[in-house]
Amino acid sequence: MNAPRKPGPKVKVKTARGRSVGQAKWLLRQLNDPYVAAAKSEGWRSRAAYKLIELDDKYKLLKPGMRIVDLGAAPGGWTQVAVKRVKSLDKGPGAGGGFVLGVDINPVDPIPGATLLLQDFLADGADQKVIDALGGKADFVFSDMAAPATGHRQTDHIRIMALCEVALDFAIRVLNPGGGFLAKVLRGGTENELLATMKRDFRTVRHVKPPASRADSAESYVIATGFRG
């Protein structure tokens, strides 16, 4: 699970076959992205898997035996990584090994070693359903969720930050003392307020951008560890 190598000669894409200029640019970026190619060859469901791999390699977030919740798990790249890192056995809580629970409002194709819960985590009682599925409280909660982009920078920022805030609120309800939280944010100012909020509930809070996060993207991640309970 090493970082992908730099790409070779660039592939060119024409705007033919009904593609708009914007669609052609997106396809060009995908075809020339070493993380996309590596994800396909290594069996990850998305290039985003490498973001979690890089963050975990650097900060040692995941350990064998942990109970993990992946909010907004689809398509499942982060869930796949968590399964390997915590050595999930998919035999239910208390069976030994780690336990990974992917939660999404949409169906997710089965992932070996993971339990998938079709659930809106914002619904009443969702926190207790997650705790019941885990057989106890979580050791780490992930959120790589992003609202559909509108193209309006301020609107997109507000939407992603709102997702992070509700994910944090959920995590606080389902985490064990000492647990951790990892979520996507966008640069834009209000993330500093979120970090200040996290510092009240967690001993250590970091704001980081893994190499797999595209350089031209405003996204970054917050890592909060040592939940005070």
Secondary structure, DSSP 8 states (H G I E B T S, - for coil): --------S-----S-TT--HHHHHHHHHHHT-HHHHHHHHHT-SSTTHHHHHHHHHHH----TT-EEEEET-TT-HHHHHHHHHHTB-SS-TTSSSBEEEEEESS-----TTEEEEE--TTSTTHHHHHHHHHTS-EEEEEE-------S-HHHHHHHHHHHHHHHHHHHHHHEEEEEEEEEEEESSSTHHHHHHHHHHHEEEEEEE--TTS-TT--EEEEEEEEE--
